[in-house]
């Protein structure tokens, strides 16, 4: 077998072996776990970060819009206005916000932003506490809240999934993250 055919055979085996990570059963199990472990973000301290491991994983920020009658448009308008404060801040995703529409009427918390990290606690800390002028791509939630009264009044939460991956297998996080994003539809972020 030549190099090309051998590579193709390995690709086919690989796709078959990782396809369960994209399956509904696995994705739903991950979503259930993410939905059960919400940690309220306290912007005045870093103590709550002790509940988040420093290992490989996926994190999901949640937002409670009940103060604004679960109106996703309020979040959209305020996020767009606050985003002007700093660089390298994820954008509001119109397509996903349309998909989340009806769910917003009944859910207390909506999926806000989904990501993956080699060190969960460190990455979540960046999303919450980085200054707006930082060159690191992150939510910069603390800064966004500081400069926008309506965002300040919203409650934010975080949940996470920890995975036993090594550096060599972090590509699996990308596969799981993409499958979760497809089903969860967080309203902030570049990816579709």
N, C-alpha and C positions, 0 to 999 in steps of 0.2 A: 504494500500500500504506500503510495507516495505521500509527501508531507501535506498536500492539499486535502486529499481524501481522509487522512488520519485526523487532521484538524476538524474537518466536517463531522466525523464520527464522534469526536470528543465533544463538540458543540451540542450535538443531538442528545448525547447522554447527560450532559450538564443541564440542559434545558429541562429534560424529564426529571432530573433529581431535584431541581429547585422549584419546579412548578407548584408543589404543595404550599410554598410560602406565599403564593399569589391566590390560592384557593379561597373560596368564600368561608369555609369552616375556620381556617387559620386566621384570616383577616378579621372575621367576626369575634373570634376569641381575643385577639389583640384589642379590638375596639371595646369589648366588654371590660377588659382589664384597665384600659385607659379611662373608661367612664367611671370606674369604681374608686379610683385612688386620687381624687382631686385634692391638691394642697393649695390653700389660699395664699396668695402672694402678699406679704407684708413689705411694703416699700420702705419702711423705716428701719428695717433690720435685715441681716443676712442669716439669722438663726434658722429660718425655715429651710434653707438650703441643705441643712444637715440631714434632711429626709430624702435627699436625692443622691444616688451613688455617683462615684467618680469612675464609671466604667462605660463600656459601649452601650448605646441604647438609642431609643427614639423618645422624643418628648412632644407633648401637645399642650399648647397654651389654650385656655378657655376664657371666654368673657361672659359676664352676666349682664344682660341688657334689660333686665326688668325695670330698672329706673327710667328707661326710655321706651317703655311699652314694647320691648322686644323688637324695636324698629331697626333693622339692619341698615337702613338708609342713614340714620343718625350716625351710626358707627362709621359708615363710608365717608360721609361729609366731614366728620371730625378727624378721621384718620388722614384724609387727603390734606386738610388744613394743617394739621400738626406735622405731617411728613416734611413740610417745607422747612422745618427747623434744623434738620440735619441731613447729612448724606448717608448713603448706604443703608437705607431703611426700606424694608419690603413694602411693596405696594398693595393696595386693596385690590382684590381680584373680583371683578364684576361677574365673570362667568360662574365662579363658584358661589358667589353670594346669591345669584338667581336660583341655583340648585338647592340652596339651603333655605330659601324663602319660607315655605310653609312650616318647616320645622321650627323656625324662629318664633312662631306664634305660641308654641306650647313649652318649649325647652327653657329651663332656667339658665343653663349655660350653653353657649354655642362654641363649636370648634373655631379657634382664632388663628393659630399658626402651628404648623407641624414641622419638625426637623429631626435630624439625626446628629449624633456626636460620639466622639471617641471618649470624651470625659463629660458625662451628662451635667454634673453640677457646675463645672466651669463654663460650659456653653450657656446653660440657663442663666447663670449669673451675668454673663455678657448681655444677653437679651434684656435683662431687667435693669441693670445698673450702669451700662455704658453711657458716656456723655454723647450728646448729639454730634459733636465734631469728630468723634472717633472714626477712623477709616475702616473699621471692622463692620462687615455687613451684619446687622442685628436689629431687633425690634426697638431697642432703646426705650423700653416702656416707661421707665422712671422719668426720663426727660420728656417724653410725649405727654405724660400725665401732668408734669409740672407746668407745662405751657398751654394746656388745654383743659378748661374747667369740666367739660362734658366727659372727656376721657378720664379725668381725675375721679369723677363720681362713679365710674364703672369698676366693678370688682373683677379681678383677674385671678385665674387659678392655673396650676400646672399639674400635669400627670406624666408618667413616664413608664417605659418598658425597658428592662435591663436584659442584655443578651450576652451569652458566653463566648463572644467572638474574639478572635485574635486579629492582629493587623492584616494578615493575609486574607481574611474572609470578611472584611468590612463592606465589600461590594454587596453582601447579603442584606446589610442595613438599607442600602439604596433600593433594593428590590422590595423589601417589606415596606419601606417608607412610601414608595410609589403606589403600592397596592392600597395602603391605608389612605393616602391622599385622594385617590380615586373614589373611595367610599365615604370618607369623612367630610370632604369639601371644606377645609378651613378657608376663611374669607381673606386672610392676609397671606401673601406670598406670590412669587413669580410663576412657579410651576403650575401647569394646567391641571 
